[in-house]
Structure formats: C-alpha cells, structure tokens
Amino acid sequence: MLGFDLSRHRLTLVALATWCVGTGLGLAAHAQQEPAQVEEPAQVEEAAPLAARVQPREYPELVAVEKMIRYKEWEKAEQWLYQFVKQNPDHAEALRRLGIVELRRAGGDVVRARQYLERALKLEPDYTVGIVLLSKVHEVENDLSGAAKLYDRAIELGPGRRDPIRAGAVHIARFSRARLYQVAEQYDEAQELYAQVLRSEPLNGYASYELGLIALERDDKKTARELLLKAVDQLQRWAPAEAWLYNPGRYSYMRENAHLQVARIMLDQGEAGEAKSLLEPLWRMVQTRNKAKGLSNKPTAPLQGEADLTFEDAPFYYGEALAALGDGKTASKVFKEFSKMRVGDLDLRQRARTRAREVR
C-alpha cells in the first residue's frame, strides 16, 4: 500500500503530466542542422558523482523548453532538447523528455525513445519515473515480459516517504502491471493490484472498469454489472491528469464499452427494456460512425494504443432487445442495417443477416 493517500497529492499527477508532449517532427529531420529561432539551451555545471545525486523536483535549466511544450510547439521543443542534450549528455531529465516526445508525437520513433530512456535510466537507475517510462516502451514494442519486469522493479522500490512524484510513478506501475496480469489471465494478481490502486485513488474509474471486465470473464455478472456502472459514474467525477501513461486508446470509449457490457448482462437477465435504454444511444452513435468511417487515416502516437471499439457491436444487441420486447419489425430493420455496415464484429454482422429474417 502507498505511504499516503495519492488522491490528496494531485501534484504527483500534475508533475507526471508535464511530460505529456504532443506531435512534432522526429530528430532525423533536423539532426544535421541548427534550430532556427529557438532559444539557446543553457549548459549546466559539471554533474556530481552518481552516488551523490538527488533527483530534483524542478529543472530551472529546462524552463525555456517548458514554454514550448505548454504551447504545443513540439518541433521547437524537440530541437531545443536535442541541442541541450548535445551539450549536457548526462542530463537524465532532458533525455527522458526527448524519449517522451518520441512516444507522444504522431509517428514517433520508438527505437529512439528507448535509447533516450535507457540512457536516462543508466544515469539514474532507481528513479521510478524513468523505470515506468521505459516499461511503456517495452509495452509499445510488445515485449510484455520486459515491461512486467520493469514494473515489478518500480513496485519493489516502493513509493518512498513524502515523495509524491515517486509515489505517482509506483501508482502507475501497479495499474500497468495489473493490466499485464489481466492480459495473461492471472486474475487474482490483477485484482490485488487494482485494489491497491483504488485504495490510494478511490475514484480511479479505469481500475473499476478493469475489475468489472475480470468479473465478467469469471461469469460473476452481478459484480461485473456493479463495477462497470460504478466506473461510468466515476468518470463523471474523475479524470487522470496523467492519462497518457495509461493506454489512451483503450479508454477512449470506456463509457460506451461499459454500457454495452451492462446491456448484454441485462439481456441475459431478461431486462430487455433497461438494455434497450442503454443500447439505443450506442446504436445511433454507431450509425454516425459507420457513415464517417475511413475519412481519416492519420498516424497516431506510439503511446496512444489501438482504440477499443467493442461498442460498435451495439446494433446487434439493440436488435435483440427490440426482438425481446416484441418489436420484430424494427428489430429486423436494425439487424439488416447492421449486416451492411463496415463497423462492428464481422461474425456478428453475418449473424445479424440471419436474425433479420428470423424476427420479421
């Protein structure tokens, strides 16, 4: 358990969120040229021996680049940091921020990000933020075993005392390690770590959501329903300041996905009317998305992750709810329309074609 209640120390989350940089050009585009109209990076004094270093809370020498980051001038920020690191190759925080630039910008270079973050961790091997950031690289590269080992290391180091930044990093490590346990179907271990996350941050909707999905996998529909609805409610009162350290794609449509799963439970329990109320807005949303599908193919940032679009299956279950309520005519139309869509699970769309004939 954390040494203090993280929910009372939001500075932890804000501090971690300062690394949240957006899109920008890669280093390769400007590595051979001097940055134009970019404030000259300051040189720092000769570094103290590693054993004597204490991780600072602020970096006055990086103030100039913070302004660029604040105004989303990503190319300038990256150029500035590149030049700064050339002059100060052992500045771990600057290396970390370069790594984050690559992970956060659209089309970022994951290999380069790993190189920067490995260099930073070599300089500060027990700095938990650096360990967690490198873990994220391993996840992006689908090296889940490597990511798990690093998360375990951060958790073992612990939150420390009166150190909100370190505690925040361990908090993220616990959540992320729980996700890896969940993917490996080691549900007991995942549940324990999610419980620790919720003890330190009781409104963490993501943890409640994942616990709900685990309950669903274990066919505990009562608990799953309660937790999924709780997660949706928590999203009204909570949002992670450090969302980029989670998997943004997975949680982009968390509310919609949770409502779909709850509606399916309701259908199984004979509550077709309640299920219809949850599914109808999802049905309209999927109709709109289907019309707009394929209009955008922009590259995404490595840390963005693939969006979880499970809710796009909602039309099938909306049709089932209508059929259960005796409205076969409307249900048939819904099934028929869904069968012709370009979104949603292909097998369900094929089944919808059959269901359209059956419920007419």
C-alpha positions in Angstrom: 0.0 0.0 0.0 1.2 3.5 -0.7 2.8 5.6 2.1 0.0 8.1 1.8 -3.3 8.8 0.0 -2.4 9.8 -3.5 -5.8 11.4 -4.1 -4.7 14.0 -1.6 -1.5 14.8 -3.6 -2.6 15.7 -7.0 0.7 17.4 -7.6 2.0 13.9 -8.2 -0.3 13.5 -11.2 0.3 17.1 -12.5 4.1 16.6 -12.2 3.9 13.4 -14.2 1.6 15.0 -16.8 4.2 17.7 -17.6 5.8 15.1 -19.8 2.7 14.9 -21.9 4.0 16.4 -25.2 2.2 16.1 -28.5 3.1 15.7 -32.1 6.3 17.0 -33.6 9.0 16.2 -36.2 11.5 13.5 -35.5 15.1 14.2 -34.7 16.2 12.8 -38.0 14.6 15.8 -39.8 16.9 18.3 -38.0 19.8 16.4 -36.6 22.2 17.9 -39.1 21.0 21.5 -38.8 21.0 24.2 -36.2 17.4 25.0 -34.9 16.1 28.3 -36.3 14.8 30.9 -33.9 14.9 28.6 -30.9 16.2 29.9 -27.6 19.7 28.6 -26.9 19.7 25.8 -24.3 21.6 26.5 -21.1 24.6 24.5 -20.1 24.6 23.0 -16.7 27.5 22.8 -14.4 29.6 19.6 -14.3 27.5 16.8 -12.8 28.2 15.5 -9.4 29.1 11.8 -8.9 26.2 9.5 -9.4 26.2 8.4 -5.8 25.8 12.0 -4.7 22.9 12.9 -7.0 19.5 13.6 -5.7 16.6 13.9 -8.2 15.4 17.5 -8.2 11.7 18.4 -8.2 12.2 21.3 -10.6 14.6 21.9 -13.5 15.2 25.7 -13.9 17.6 25.0 -16.8 14.6 23.5 -18.7 12.2 26.4 -18.2 12.6 27.6 -21.8 11.5 24.3 -23.3 8.6 24.1 -20.8 7.1 27.1 -22.5 7.4 25.4 -25.9 5.7 22.3 -24.6 3.0 24.4 -22.9 2.1 26.0 -26.3 2.5 22.7 -28.2 5.4 23.9 -30.2 6.7 20.3 -30.5 9.2 20.8 -33.2 10.9 23.6 -31.4 10.8 21.7 -28.1 12.4 18.7 -29.7 15.1 20.8 -31.4 15.8 22.6 -28.1 16.1 19.4 -26.2 18.3 17.8 -28.8 20.7 20.7 -28.7 20.6 20.7 -24.9 21.4 17.0 -24.7 24.3 17.5 -27.1 25.8 20.0 -24.6 24.7 18.1 -21.5 24.7 14.4 -22.4 24.3 13.2 -18.8 21.2 15.3 -18.1 18.7 12.4 -17.3 15.6 14.6 -17.3 16.2 16.1 -20.7 16.8 12.6 -22.0 13.5 11.4 -20.5 11.7 14.3 -22.1 13.2 13.5 -25.5 12.0 9.9 -25.1 8.5 11.1 -24.3 8.5 13.4 -27.3 9.1 10.4 -29.5 6.4 8.3 -27.7 3.8 11.1 -27.7 4.2 12.6 -31.2 2.3 11.1 -34.1 4.6 8.7 -36.0 7.2 8.8 -33.2 10.3 6.7 -33.3 10.0 4.0 -30.6 13.6 2.8 -31.0 15.0 6.3 -30.5 12.7 6.7 -27.5 14.0 3.5 -25.9 17.6 4.7 -26.5 17.0 8.0 -24.7 15.1 6.4 -21.8 17.8 3.6 -21.4 20.5 6.3 -21.2 18.5 8.2 -18.6 17.9 5.1 -16.5 21.6 4.2 -16.7 22.3 7.6 -15.1 19.5 7.3 -12.5 18.9 3.5 -12.2 16.5 3.7 -9.2 14.4 6.7 -10.4 10.9 5.2 -10.6 9.5 7.6 -13.2 12.3 6.6 -15.5 11.6 2.9 -14.9 7.9 3.3 -15.7 8.6 5.3 -18.8 11.0 2.6 -20.1 8.3 0.0 -19.2 5.9 1.8 -21.6 8.4 1.5 -24.4 8.6 -2.3 -23.8 4.8 -2.4 -23.9 4.7 -0.5 -27.2 7.2 -2.9 -28.6 5.0 -5.8 -27.4 7.8 -7.0 -25.1 5.3 -7.7 -22.2 7.8 -9.8 -20.3 10.3 -7.0 -20.3 7.7 -4.4 -19.3 6.5 -6.7 -16.5 10.0 -7.0 -15.0 10.4 -3.2 -15.0 7.0 -2.6 -13.4 7.9 -5.2 -10.8 11.1 -3.3 -10.1 9.3 0.0 -9.7 6.8 -1.6 -7.3 9.5 -3.2 -5.3 11.3 0.2 -4.9 8.1 1.5 -3.4 6.6 5.0 -3.1 9.1 6.2 -0.5 8.2 8.8 2.1 6.9 12.3 1.3 7.8 11.9 -2.4 4.7 12.4 -4.5 6.5 12.0 -7.8 7.9 8.7 -6.8 4.6 7.6 -5.3 2.8 8.6 -8.5 5.1 6.5 -10.6 4.6 3.5 -8.4 0.9 4.0 -8.6 1.0 3.9 -12.4 3.3 0.8 -12.2 0.8 -1.0 -10.1 -2.0 -0.3 -12.5 0.0 -1.2 -15.6 1.3 -4.4 -14.0 -2.3 -5.3 -13.2 -3.2 -4.9 -16.8 -0.4 -7.3 -17.9 -1.6 -9.8 -15.3 -5.1 -9.4 -16.7 -3.9 -10.0 -20.3 -2.2 -13.2 -19.1 -5.4 -14.2 -17.4 -3.8 -14.1 -14.0 -6.8 -12.6 -12.5 -6.1 -13.0 -8.8 -2.8 -11.0 -9.1 -4.5 -8.4 -11.3 -7.4 -7.9 -8.8 -5.0 -7.4 -5.9 -3.1 -4.6 -7.7 -6.2 -2.9 -8.9 -7.5 -3.0 -5.3 -4.2 -1.2 -4.3 -4.8 1.4 -6.9 -8.3 2.0 -5.7 -7.2 2.2 -2.1 -4.9 5.1 -2.9 -7.1 6.7 -5.6 -10.7 5.6 -4.8 -12.3 7.3 -7.9 -10.0 5.7 -10.4 -12.6 4.6 -13.0 -10.2 2.7 -15.1 -9.4 0.3 -12.3 -13.1 -0.2 -11.5 -13.7 -0.8 -15.2 -11.0 -3.5 -15.5 -12.2 -5.2 -12.3 -15.6 -5.3 -13.9 -14.2 -7.0 -17.0 -12.4 -9.5 -14.9 -15.7 -10.3 -13.0 -17.3 -10.7 -16.4 -14.6 -13.2 -17.5 -15.3 -15.1 -14.3 -19.0 -15.1 -15.1 -19.8 -13.1 -12.0 -22.4 -10.9 -13.8 -23.7 -9.3 -10.6 -20.3 -8.0 -9.6 -19.5 -7.1 -13.2 -22.6 -5.0 -13.6 -22.0 -3.1 -10.3 -18.4 -2.4 -11.1 -19.0 -1.3 -14.7 -21.7 1.1 -13.7 -19.5 2.3 -10.9 -16.7 3.0 -13.4 -19.1 5.1 -15.6 -20.2 7.1 -12.6 -16.6 7.6 -11.5 -15.8 9.2 -14.9 -18.2 12.0 -14.1 -16.0 12.9 -11.1 -12.5 11.8 -12.1 -10.2 12.1 -15.0 -6.5 11.1 -14.9 -4.2 14.1 -15.2 -1.6 11.5 -16.4 -3.9 9.8 -19.0 -1.0 9.4 -21.5 0.7 7.0 -19.1 -2.3 4.7 -19.3 -3.4 3.3 -22.7 -5.4 6.2 -24.1 -6.8 4.1 -26.9 -8.2 1.5 -24.6 -10.1 4.1 -22.5 -11.3 6.5 -25.3 -14.7 4.8 -25.4 -14.7 3.2 -21.9 -18.2 4.6 -21.1 -19.7 3.2 -24.3 -18.0 -0.2 -23.9 -19.1 -0.4 -20.2 -22.7 0.4 -21.2 -22.6 -2.3 -23.9 -21.4 -4.9 -21.5 -24.0 -4.0 -18.9 -26.7 -4.1 -21.5 -25.7 -7.6 -22.5 -25.9 -8.6 -18.9 -29.4 -7.1 -18.7 -30.4 -9.0 -21.8 -29.2 -12.3 -20.2 -31.2 -11.5 -17.1 -34.4 -10.7 -19.0 -34.3 -6.9 -18.6 -34.8 -6.1 -22.2 -36.3 -2.6 -21.5 -33.4 -1.5 -19.4 -31.0 -2.9 -22.0 -32.8 -1.0 -24.8 -32.4 2.3 -22.9 -28.6 1.8 -22.8 -28.2 0.5 -26.3 -30.3 3.0 -28.2 -27.8 5.9 -28.0 -25.0 3.5 -28.9 -27.0 2.4 -31.9 -27.3 6.0 -33.1 -23.6 6.6 -32.4 -22.6 3.6 -34.5 -24.8 4.7 -37.3 -23.0 8.0 -37.4 -19.6 6.4 -37.2 -20.4 4.0 -40.0 -21.2 6.9 -42.3 -17.9 8.6 -41.4 -15.7 5.5 -41.4 -12.5 5.7 -43.4 -12.4 9.5 -43.7 -9.2 9.8 -41.5 -6.1 7.8 -41.6 -3.7 10.0 -39.7 -0.7 8.4 -37.9 -1.1 8.0 -34.2 1.4 8.4 -31.3 3.1 5.1 -30.1 1.6 5.6 -26.6 -1.9 6.2 -28.0 -2.6 2.5 -28.5 -5.3 0.9 -30.6 -8.8 2.1 -29.7 -11.1 -0.4 -28.2 -14.2 -0.2 -30.4 -16.2 -3.1 -28.8 -19.2 -0.8 -28.5 -19.6 -0.9 -32.3 -21.3 -4.3 -31.8 -24.1 -2.5 -30.0 -26.6 -2.6 -33.0 -26.7 -6.4 -32.8 -27.7 -6.3 -29.1 -30.1 -3.4 -29.7 -31.8 -5.6 -32.3 -32.0 -8.4 -29.7 -33.5 -6.1 -27.1 -36.2 -4.9 -29.6 -37.0 -8.5 -30.5 -37.3 -9.5 -26.9 -39.8 -6.6 -26.4 -41.9 -7.9 -29.3 -40.9 -5.2 -31.9 -39.8 -7.7 -34.5 -40.3 -5.3 -37.4 -37.9 -2.6 -36.0 -35.5 -5.3 -34.8 -35.4 -6.7 -38.4 -34.5 -3.3 -39.8 -31.8 -2.8 -37.2 -30.3 -6.3 -37.9 -30.4 -5.7 -41.7 -28.7 -2.3 -41.4 -26.0 -3.6 -39.1 -25.3 -6.5 -41.5 -24.4 -4.0 -44.2 -22.2 -1.8 -42.0 -18.4 -1.5 -42.3 -18.0 -1.4 -38.5 -18.5 -4.0 -35.8 -17.5 -7.6 -35.5 -17.8 -9.4 -38.8 -19.2 -12.6 -37.3 -21.9 -10.6 -35.6 -22.8 -8.8 -38.8 -23.2 -12.1 -40.6 -25.4 -13.4 -37.7 -27.4 -10.2 -38.0 -28.3 -11.1 -41.6 -29.8 -14.3 -40.3 -31.5 -12.7 -37.4 -33.2 -10.1 -39.7 -35.1 -12.9 -41.4 -35.9 -14.7 -38.1 -37.5 -11.8 -36.2 -39.5 -10.4 -39.1 
